[in-house]
Structures are given as structure tokens and as C-alpha cells.
Amino acid sequence: QVQLVESGGGLVQPGGSLRLSCAVSGTIFSTKTMGWYRQAPGKQRELVATVTNVLLTKYSDSVKGRFAISRDNAKNTVYLQMINLKPEDTAVYYCNSGDPPRWEWGQGTQVTVSS
């Protein structure tokens, strides 16, 4: 059974930065496309970034140029570096397999952007 443990969220002012981490176990991580998703209050969960097993990346238009997804196969971990954060980035952030998500969701990590 795949386990996903997200961390690194917090409260940050507009324009600030955060780095999220997601530790993955129970699968051959290095072969999988990974994705970061987010769910804002009252909204559906959306895909914001993916990274393939050969390090090809894709981003939603709303985060392109501000977010960077990366992975460390030796640590079975996927990261999301976020800069120039905006209040509309406020959400619970989750990792999962790249679109579509195939595994049971972890607890997520809360990101709140507010002054």
C-alpha cells in the first residue's frame, strides 16, 4: 500500500516562499510520474505540477513561473518549491501519482498566504 506524507506548509505573507516535501513509500518511486495537487476551501482539488521519471515537468497556468517541482529518487521524495506566493495559493497541498492520481490521499499540508 502506497503511503504519502506531506510536510512543509505554513503561514506565509504574500510574496513569500515555501518548500513542500512529500515522502513516498510502498511503490517503486523512481519509475512513477509524481504530481502535486491542491484543494482550496469550497473548491475541487486541482493538479498544479507534475514531474516524470525522466524529470519532465508541467505546471498549471496559475503557478507557472512561481512553482518548481523536483524529486529525489534516493530519498523517495518529491518537492514543490513555491515563490512569490499569492493569497489565492491558499489551500491544502497533496502529492500523488501524476494525473490521474491513483493512490489513497495523504493528510496534505496546509499553505496559508495572508498578511
C-alpha atoms as one frame of an Amber mdcrd trajectory, in Angstrom:
protein
   0.000   0.000   0.000   1.359   3.364  -1.006   1.806   5.908   1.762   2.161
   9.644   1.146   3.354  12.022   3.861   3.330  15.718   3.004   5.090  18.387
   5.043   6.437  21.917   4.865   3.293  24.000   4.792   2.627  27.011   6.952
   1.534  30.621   7.140   3.413  32.990   4.852   2.939  36.577   3.740   2.158
  37.422   0.121   5.366  37.330  -1.874   6.899  34.761   0.436   8.241  31.295
  -0.251   7.763  27.762   0.991   9.162  24.360   0.101   6.866  21.375   0.417
   8.050  17.784   0.706   6.266  14.508   0.167   7.771  11.218   1.317   6.505
   8.235  -0.639   6.655   4.568   0.368   5.162   1.341  -0.901   5.911   1.770
  -4.580   8.877   1.868  -6.941   9.104   5.636  -6.690  11.753   6.161  -9.343
   9.515   4.780 -12.093   6.489   6.921 -11.302   5.292  10.276 -12.560   4.539
  12.338  -9.471   2.217  15.265  -9.009   1.347  17.991  -6.561  -2.317  18.862
  -6.154  -4.122  21.429  -4.057  -7.614  21.980  -2.723  -8.793  25.400  -1.653
 -11.824  25.817   0.622 -15.019  25.228  -1.310 -13.190  24.205  -4.472 -12.304
  20.967  -6.202  -8.840  19.511  -5.914  -6.665  20.611  -8.812  -3.380  19.447
 -10.277  -0.667  22.089 -10.101   2.533  20.323 -11.184   3.914  17.002 -12.373
   7.371  15.522 -12.812   8.023  12.370 -14.805  10.585   9.658 -14.115  12.855
  11.395 -16.636  12.379  14.803 -14.992   9.992  16.345 -17.492   7.840  18.886
 -15.688   4.469  20.502 -16.320   2.635  23.250 -14.465  -0.827  24.703 -14.341
  -1.069  28.194 -15.752  -1.836  29.594 -12.309   1.555  28.575 -10.877   3.816
  28.573 -13.929   6.936  30.619 -13.272   6.417  30.607  -9.495   6.411  26.925
  -8.533   9.045  24.281  -9.255   8.555  20.563  -8.785  11.516  18.272  -8.268
  12.285  14.808  -6.969  14.996  12.880  -5.165  14.744   9.209  -6.075  17.330
   8.249  -3.460  15.014   9.636  -0.776  11.697   8.660  -2.407  10.662  12.271
  -2.028   9.033  14.843  -4.274   9.302  18.571  -3.599   7.401  21.703  -4.513
   9.321  24.957  -4.263   6.921  27.887  -4.210   7.946  31.517  -4.561   6.041
  34.787  -4.900   3.095  33.235  -3.133  -0.311  34.826  -3.514  -3.423  34.677
  -1.310  -5.089  32.548  -4.000  -2.426  29.873  -3.415  -4.000  29.201  -0.016
  -5.009  25.539   0.010  -4.211  22.116   1.349  -1.459  20.658  -0.806  -1.214
  16.959  -1.584   1.090  14.744  -3.582   0.035  11.673  -5.532   0.900   9.933
  -8.754   0.826  12.200 -11.762  -2.530  12.784 -13.401  -4.572  10.794 -12.747
  -3.952  10.272  -9.049  -4.005   6.551  -8.320  -3.268   6.260  -4.618  -5.090
   6.973  -1.407  -4.547  10.592  -0.420  -2.297  11.564   2.459  -3.198  14.139
   5.070  -1.871  17.010   2.997  -0.109  20.109   4.231  -1.843  23.455   4.742
  -0.463  26.515   2.978  -1.941  29.842   4.022  -0.891  33.047   2.294  -2.044
  36.059   4.223  -0.779  39.348   5.571
